[in-house]
Amino acid sequence: DHDTRSVVLQKLLQTNDVPIDGVGHRIVHGGTIYRDPVRITPQVKAHIDQLSAFAPLHNPINLEGITVIEQCYGSIPQVAVFDTAFHQTLPPKAFTYPGPLAWLDQGIRRYGFHGISHQYCSQRAAQLLQREPKDLHMITCHLGNGCSLAAIKNGESIDTTMGFTPLEGLMMGTRCGSIDPGILVHLLRQGMDLHTLDTVLNRQSGLLGIAGFSDMRQVLAACQEGNTQAQLAFDLFIHRLSAAIAALVPSLGKLDALIFTAGIGENAPPVREAVCSKLGFLGIELDLLKNQDHPKDLDIATATAQVRILVIQTQEDWAIAKASMKLY
């Protein structure tokens, strides 16, 4: 709960012997207000609090961290780095939902998440390929307990799979991703209450709902043992992931690089192999030996492949630190 988290964080900070000059915070939801990192002020805190309506599982906890730092260090500079900011370049055709247009006035639109990771990995990919970000057409695959894709052109996000909330898009560890909204109406008509529905969609679905495990490592191990539920979960994960990657290509016009990152993306060779095997028609050719050799910040495509395939170790903490340093 709130009090327990605050006490634990305060104790951790009090045992730190290294002087702290400033603190950077990952803030999940910045709405349409924030396109860049900002110094935290009372007004910024108020905005983060207001946006808790859109991210009730994240923004309130983000605010707790800011408050505890204030209690421990007084007026030390603090910086907010927003996970939604990178996706503020989405065009209206990508961020508008095909419901009543009045939804936009209510803040109901695609925001996108994992922006800090997508931005870092796209910039790192350009370094590794020795190309300018503005010259590359990329799809970044952030695959962890939460999963999302971003289509990046001219160094900017032009489409992404997460939407109004982090629930939309790919199948994830415990989240269902995109499903027929009619299912939700059906469940509500059958008597399911909103709290239970929210719990099912966010905490009891995805890999966990199908296989009984939320960790891809457990799913892969169970597949090796012949577990049919685990195999179905893996096949479903790959089916939806590969379809979503292909669906982003038209918005880019071409594909120069496919990037895998985060826990699954960096550490699950069978996932990368299975996905790439379905996308050969895009010019994607995986070097199977490189794929198995624990690649980090490496190109694992074949030498003749039209599309480069990179595994990049996401460093959101480093990205937040760099952004914060500029504003101290």
N, C-alpha and C positions, 0 to 999 in steps of 0.2 A: 504494500500500500504506500501512499504518499509519504507518511511519516517515516516508515522503515527505510525507504529509498533515500530520503534526505539524510537520515542519521548515518547510514552506511557511507554515503558519498562524503559527508563532512569528515568522518573518521579517516577515510582514505586520503583526503586532502591534507588533513592535519599531520599524517605520517610522512608526507612528502617533504624531503629535505632540499629539493631543488627549487630555487626562486622562480616564481611564475610571473612573467611580464604581461601576459595576456592569455585569453582563452577563446578558441574558436569552437562553435557549436554547429553540428549538423541539425538543421531544422527541416523536418519533412515537408511541411506545406507552407509555401509563401504566396499562394493564390496568384492573382494577376498583378499584385503590388510590386513584387521584388524580382528583378531580372539579374541582380548582381548581389554579392555579399555586402553587408552593411554593418556599421557599428551599432551595437544594441543600445537603444534609448528607451525611455518609458513608452514612447509612441510605438516603437518596433515591438516591444513586449505586448502592448495592447493589440496590435495587429496579429501577432502569433496566437494570442488568446482568442481573438475573434475567429480565426481560421481553424480553431479546435473543432468547430462544428463540422468541418470537412475532413479532419484527421483526428478523431477523438482518441485513438489509441496511441498517437505519437506526439502531437503538439503540446498537450498538457505536461507530458514527461519532459519534453524539451525545455519547457518553461521552468520546471523544477530544477533542472541543472543550472540554468541561468541564475535562479534565485539563490541556490546554495553557494555558488561562486561569489555572489554579492555578499552573502552572510559571512563567508570566510575571508574574502579579500577586499571587501569594500568596493571602491570605485575603479578597480582594475579594468582595463579595456577588454570588452567582450565583443565578438564578431559573430553574426549569424550568416551561415552559408546554407542556402536553400536547395533542397533536392528537386524542387519544381522549376528552379530558375532557368536551367539549360533548355527546357522545353517551351519557354516563352516565345520562341521563334516559330512555333507551329503556325501554319497558315489557317485561316478560318475553316477551310474545307476539311482540315485534319482535327481541329479542336471542337467543332460544332457537332452536337448529337442531332439525329434526324427526328427529334420530338418537336413539341411546340417551340417556336422561336423565343417565346417568353422565358424559356429555361435559361437562356444566356443571361438575362437580367437578374436571375436568381443565383447566378454563379455556377450553374450546372453546365459543365463543359469538360473537355479533356484537359487535364493538367500534366499528366505524366510524372514519373518518379524515377529514382535511381539516377537523377541527372548528374550528380557529382561524379559518379562512377562512369557514366556514359561519356561525359566530357573529358575526363582524365584519360580514359582508354582510347578515345579518338585522337587526342593529341599525342599520346604515346605511340599509337600506331603510325602516325605521320612521321614521328622521329625514326622509328624502326625501319620504315620504308623509304626514308630519306626523301620524303615528298612534302609539299606544303598542304596543310589541312584543307585549304580552299580548292585544291585540285583533286580531292579524293571523294569518292562516293562509297560510304561505308554503312554496314549494319553491325552494331554492337549488341552482343548477347550477354546481358547480365543475368547469370543463372545461379541462384543460390536458393535459400529457403523461399525468398521472393524472387520472381523472375520477370524480366521485361526486355524488350528489344527497342532500339532506336535507329531510325534511318537518318544518317548524317550527311549533309551535302554542303559544300563550301564552309565546313567547320561548324555548321549549325544543325540543330535537331529540326527535322521537317515532318517527322511522324514518330509515333511511339505506341506501344501496346497497352500500357497502363493508362487509365483514364481519369474519371472524376475521383476515383479512389484507387488504392493499390490492389484492389480486388479484380480489376478487369484484365483481360489479356491471356497470358500463358497459364497453363497448369503449373501449380507451385507445390511447395512442401505440404502446406495445410490449406491453401486457398484454391478454390475451384477454377479461377480464371473466368473467361467469357463463357456464359451458358445462355440458353434460351430464357429470356425474362419471363416467359409464360410459365416456366417451372416455378418461379417465385410466387406468382399469382395463384397457381394451383395449390402450392403448399399452404399459403395463407388461407385459402378457401377451405382447405382440409382441417384447419384449426391450429396450425403452427403459429406460435406467437413470435413477435418481431425479435425478441432477445434470442430465442432458440434458433431462428432462421439466421441471424447474424453470426451466431456461434458456429453453426453448421458450415456456412459459406466460408468463413475466415479461418476456422480452427479444426474442422473435422473433414475437410475435403482434400482435393489434390492427391498427392502421392499417399498421404495418410489414409484418405477415404477409400482408395482403391486397394492399396497394398497392405495397409496396416502399419507402414513405416513412413515417416516424413523425411528421412535422410536418404539421399540417393545411394549412399554407400551400402546401406542396409538393403535397399531395393535390389541393387546389383548382386549382392551376395545371395539374396534369396532366389534371384533368377538362376544363379549357378546351381542351386539346390533343386531346381525344378518347380519352384513355387509359381503356380499359374496366376495368382492374383498379382504378384510382383511383376510377372512378365507382362500382364495386361497394363499395369501402371506404367512400366517402362515404354511399351509400345504406344500408349496413349500420349505420354509426355513427348516422345519423338514425333509422333504424327502431328500434334498441335504446334510444336516448335518449328518443324520444317515448313509447315503450311504458313505459319506467321512470317517466317523469314522471306519466303517467296512472295507473300502478299505485300511486303514493303518495297520490293524492287521496282515496281512501276512508278512509285513516287520519286525514286532516285534517277530513273532513266537508264542507269547502268550500275554495275557493282564492281568496285575495285578491290574491296577487302571485307572479309567476314571476321569479326573479332569475338572470341570467347573469353569470358572473365567471370569472377566470383567463384564461390565454393565448388559448384558443379562444373561450371565452364572451364575452370583452371585445373580441376583434379579428376575428371571423369572421362578418360579416353573413349570408353564405349559410347558415351553420349555424343561426343564430337564425331566419331566414326559413323554412327548410325544416321546422324543428321546430314553430314556431308555426302553420304552415299545416296541420299534422296535428292540432292541438289546438283547433280552432275550437269543437268541441262543448263545451269547458269554459268558453267565454266569452272565449277568448284571441283578440285581434285586434291584429295588428302594424301600426304605421304604417311603411310601406315606406321613406318618405323619411327619417324619423328613424333608422331602422335602418341606413341607409347612411351617415349623417353622423357617423361616428366618435364615437358617444355614450359618455360616461363619467359615471357617477353621474346618469343621466337615465332618465326614464320614456319608453319608446318605443311604448307602446300607443296605439291610437286613442283619441280623446276619449270615445267612447261605450262602450268595451270594459268588460266586467264585471270582468276581471282585469287588474291593472296588470302591465306587463312592464318590468323595470328592468335596465340594464346597470350594474354596479357594479365599480369598480376595487378588487380585494381588496388589503388592506394588512395582511398578516400580521405584517410587521416592526413596524408601528405598534401593532398589538394586543399583540404580545409586549412592546414597550417600555412600554406603559401598564400591563400586568399586572405587569411587573417593578418599575416605579416604586412601586407600592403596597406592595411587600415589601422594599424596600431598607432 
